[in-house]
Amino acid sequence: ELIQSRQLSEATLSGDKFSVVQAIQLIDPKIDGLEVVSRSGMASAVWVNHSKAGFSPVSNLGDGTRRVLSIALALQSVKGGVLLIDEVETAIHKDAFAKFFNWLFEAARFFQVQIFATTHSLEAIDAILSVSLKQPDELVAFQLPDRDSITKDVKRFTGEILESLRFEQGLDVR
């Protein structure tokens, strides 16, 4: 909670809080805003202003919303750098993938952040490809060999090749 409070405070001061709010509104459009709140005057926490529920701590939100908030805060805090995301789709409902990945691509461009993300989800890969087709040169995928594989070669696929393998040839590219 302390890290998120600091990250949201930094986003507010730099004028980038809108991007964080925009990201969580993809998951819950009834979220009107985010605030750093300290009830005791000592420790602070991130709270949401929800049009139906009013103010409540982030801990009361669902896993998907908390995950998107965490990614959004991390993304804006590493402007001009690199963000590593393990299992990028975790806790995010597959119906929200397209909106989320579109936001992630746009926010990464805006903040000039290079993202390295892992996934085993074919649905996530399809969603990533569908939003990156506008600029397929911004996407590169790597396939690591199985542990038991005789060859230890890592395969590199450009966005265009990955798109062809997945959508034209129907291959499972996980």
C-alpha positions as CSV (number, residue, x, y, z in Angstrom):
1,E,0.0,0.0,0.0
2,L,2.8,2.4,0.8
3,I,4.4,1.9,-2.6
4,Q,1.1,2.5,-4.4
5,S,0.5,5.6,-2.3
6,R,3.9,6.9,-3.3
7,Q,3.4,6.0,-7.0
8,L,0.0,7.7,-7.1
9,S,1.4,10.8,-5.4
10,E,4.1,10.9,-8.0
11,A,1.5,10.5,-10.8
12,T,-0.6,13.3,-9.3
13,L,2.4,15.7,-9.0
14,S,3.6,14.9,-12.6
15,G,0.1,15.3,-14.0
16,D,-0.1,11.7,-15.1
17,K,-2.8,10.6,-12.7
18,F,-5.4,10.7,-15.6
19,S,-3.7,7.7,-17.2
20,V,-3.9,5.6,-14.0
21,V,-7.6,6.5,-13.6
22,Q,-8.3,5.8,-17.2
23,A,-6.7,2.3,-16.9
24,I,-8.9,1.2,-14.0
25,Q,-12.0,2.7,-15.6
26,L,-11.5,0.0,-18.3
27,I,-12.3,-2.6,-15.7
28,D,-14.8,-0.6,-13.7
29,P,-16.3,2.5,-15.4
30,K,-18.0,3.6,-12.2
31,I,-14.6,4.5,-10.7
32,D,-14.5,8.3,-10.8
33,G,-11.1,8.9,-9.3
34,L,-8.2,7.9,-7.0
35,E,-6.9,9.6,-3.9
36,V,-4.2,9.0,-1.4
37,V,-5.8,9.0,2.0
38,S,-4.3,8.9,5.5
39,R,-6.9,8.4,8.3
40,S,-4.3,8.4,11.1
41,G,-2.0,11.0,9.6
42,M,0.8,8.4,9.6
43,A,0.3,5.7,7.0
44,S,-1.5,6.5,3.7
45,A,-3.3,4.2,1.3
46,V,-4.9,4.5,-2.2
47,W,-8.6,4.9,-2.1
48,V,-11.1,4.9,-5.0
49,N,-14.0,7.2,-5.5
50,H,-16.8,5.0,-6.9
51,S,-20.0,6.4,-8.2
52,K,-22.1,3.7,-6.4
53,A,-20.0,2.8,-3.4
54,G,-18.4,6.1,-2.6
55,F,-14.9,6.2,-1.2
56,S,-13.3,2.9,-0.3
57,P,-9.8,1.5,0.0
58,V,-8.3,-0.2,-3.0
59,S,-8.2,-3.4,-1.0
60,N,-12.0,-3.6,-1.4
61,L,-11.8,-3.8,-5.1
62,G,-11.7,-7.0,-7.2
63,D,-8.4,-8.7,-8.2
64,G,-8.6,-7.5,-11.8
65,T,-9.0,-3.9,-10.9
66,R,-6.2,-4.1,-8.3
67,R,-4.0,-5.8,-10.9
68,V,-4.6,-3.1,-13.5
69,L,-4.1,-0.4,-11.0
70,S,-0.8,-1.9,-10.0
71,I,0.4,-2.1,-13.6
72,A,-0.8,1.4,-14.4
73,L,1.1,2.8,-11.4
74,A,4.2,0.9,-12.2
75,L,4.1,2.0,-15.8
76,Q,3.9,5.7,-15.1
77,S,6.6,5.4,-12.4
78,V,9.2,4.0,-14.9
79,K,8.8,6.7,-17.6
80,G,11.5,6.3,-20.3
81,G,12.5,2.9,-18.9
82,V,11.5,-0.7,-18.8
83,L,8.7,-2.6,-17.1
84,L,8.7,-6.3,-16.5
85,I,5.3,-8.0,-16.2
86,D,5.0,-11.7,-15.4
87,E,1.8,-13.3,-16.6
88,V,0.4,-10.0,-17.9
89,E,-3.2,-11.4,-18.1
90,T,-3.4,-12.6,-14.5
91,A,-6.6,-11.6,-12.7
92,I,-7.9,-9.7,-15.8
93,H,-11.1,-11.1,-17.3
94,K,-10.6,-12.3,-20.9
95,D,-13.5,-10.0,-22.0
96,A,-11.4,-7.0,-20.9
97,F,-8.2,-8.1,-22.6
98,A,-8.7,-6.0,-25.8
99,K,-9.4,-2.8,-23.9
100,F,-6.7,-3.4,-21.4
101,F,-4.0,-4.3,-24.0
102,N,-5.0,-1.3,-26.2
103,W,-4.6,0.9,-23.1
104,L,-1.3,-0.7,-22.2
105,F,0.2,-0.2,-25.7
106,E,-1.0,3.5,-25.8
107,A,0.3,4.2,-22.2
108,A,3.7,2.5,-23.0
109,R,4.0,4.8,-26.0
110,F,3.0,7.8,-24.0
111,F,5.4,7.1,-21.2
112,Q,8.1,5.8,-23.5
113,V,8.3,2.5,-21.6
114,Q,9.5,-0.8,-23.1
115,I,7.5,-3.7,-21.7
116,F,8.7,-7.2,-21.3
117,A,5.7,-9.4,-20.5
118,T,5.2,-13.1,-20.2
119,T,2.0,-15.1,-20.9
120,H,0.9,-18.7,-21.5
121,S,-2.6,-17.5,-22.5
122,L,-3.6,-17.9,-26.1
123,E,-6.5,-15.5,-25.5
124,A,-4.1,-12.9,-24.2
125,I,-1.8,-13.4,-27.3
126,D,-4.7,-13.0,-29.6
127,A,-5.8,-9.8,-27.8
128,I,-2.3,-8.4,-27.9
129,L,-2.0,-9.1,-31.6
130,S,-5.4,-7.6,-32.3
131,V,-4.4,-4.3,-30.7
132,S,-0.8,-4.2,-32.0
133,L,-1.7,-4.8,-35.6
134,K,-1.9,-1.0,-36.0
135,Q,1.9,-1.0,-35.5
136,P,3.1,-4.6,-35.6
137,D,6.8,-3.5,-35.7
138,E,6.3,-2.5,-32.0
139,L,5.8,-6.1,-31.0
140,V,8.4,-8.9,-30.7
141,A,7.8,-12.3,-29.2
142,F,10.3,-14.9,-28.0
143,Q,9.6,-18.5,-27.6
144,L,11.8,-20.3,-25.1
145,P,12.7,-24.0,-25.6
146,D,11.1,-26.6,-23.4
147,R,13.4,-27.7,-20.5
148,D,13.7,-31.2,-22.0
149,S,14.3,-30.0,-25.5
150,I,17.5,-31.1,-27.2
151,T,18.0,-27.7,-28.8
152,K,18.2,-24.7,-26.6
153,D,17.5,-22.1,-29.3
154,V,15.3,-19.1,-28.4
155,K,13.0,-18.2,-31.3
156,R,12.3,-14.6,-32.1
157,F,9.2,-13.5,-33.9
158,T,8.3,-10.0,-35.2
159,G,4.7,-8.9,-34.8
160,E,4.1,-9.5,-38.5
161,I,5.4,-13.0,-38.3
162,L,3.5,-13.8,-35.1
163,E,0.3,-12.4,-36.7
164,S,0.8,-14.6,-39.7
165,L,1.5,-17.7,-37.6
166,R,-1.5,-17.2,-35.4
167,F,-4.2,-15.8,-37.7
168,E,-3.3,-17.1,-41.2
169,Q,-1.8,-20.5,-40.2
170,G,-3.8,-21.0,-37.1
171,L,-0.8,-22.1,-35.0
172,D,-0.8,-22.2,-31.2
173,V,2.1,-19.8,-30.5
174,R,2.3,-20.2,-26.8
